[in-house]
Amino acid sequence: MSFSYDQELHAMVNDFAPRLFAVVQEYDTESGERDGEIAAWGLTHPDGHTDVTSVEGTRRASTRPSGRPGGSAGRRTSRPG
């Protein structure tokens, strides 16, 4: 099977693109119903590290891939200003 340049480029983009995910916070309401909200958005990079930013953009965290020095512990930072 022969791939065209466009197909190869598309495959490379898909293989190496960071993956987007949401951090969801769920809770019970006063009426006993379940509800939830998106608390943050994150990106997982091909090397395994992640970057997470709160929906408001005021908090950030990063993690390193497991098995590397520092483990999976991240560093929190606040947005300047």
N, C-alpha and C positions, 0 to 999 in steps of 0.2 A: 504494500500500500504506500503510495507516494503522497506526501503532504505538500501543499503549496506554502509559500512564504506566509501568506495571511493565516493559514491554519496553524502553522508552527508558532507564529507570533501570538496568536490567540491562546494557544495551549500554554505558552510560557507565561503570559499574563495571568492566566488562571492558576497555574502552579505556584507562582511566587507572590501573588497579591496577598496583602494582609487580610485576615478574616474578621469581619465585623460581628460583634455580639452585643447583647443588651444585658445589663444587670437589673433584674426585676425584684422589687420589694413587694411582697404580698402580706396582707393583713386581714383581720376580721373587722367588719364594721359594727356599729352599735346594734344594728338590726340582725346581726348574726350572719350576714352575707359575707362572702369572700370578695376582696377587691385587691387591686394592685396598681403599681405605677412603675415606670422606667426610672431608675435612680441614676444610671450611668450608661455610657456607651464605651465599648472597648474594641481594641484591635489586637489580634494575635498575629505576630509576624512569623515568617517562615523559619527563623532561627529559634522560635519558641517563646521569645519574650512577649509580654503584653503591656499595653498602655491603656489605662482606663481614665475617663474624664466624666465628672458628674454632669448631669443634664444642665445644671446652671453654669457649668464651666468654672466653678470656684474651687474644685478639688481635683487633684490628679494623683494617680498611682502608677507605678511601673513594677513589673516583676521580671526576674530572670528565669530562664528555663531550669527545671529540676536537674540535678546532677552537676551543675556548675558551681563554682565558688559563690557563696552567698545564698545558695539554695533557691527557694521560690519566694523569699521575703522581698517585699517591695519597699519603695521609698515614697512617702507621700509628700507632695508639695502643694502649696497654695498658689493660685494665680496672682501675679504681681498686681499691686494697685489696690 
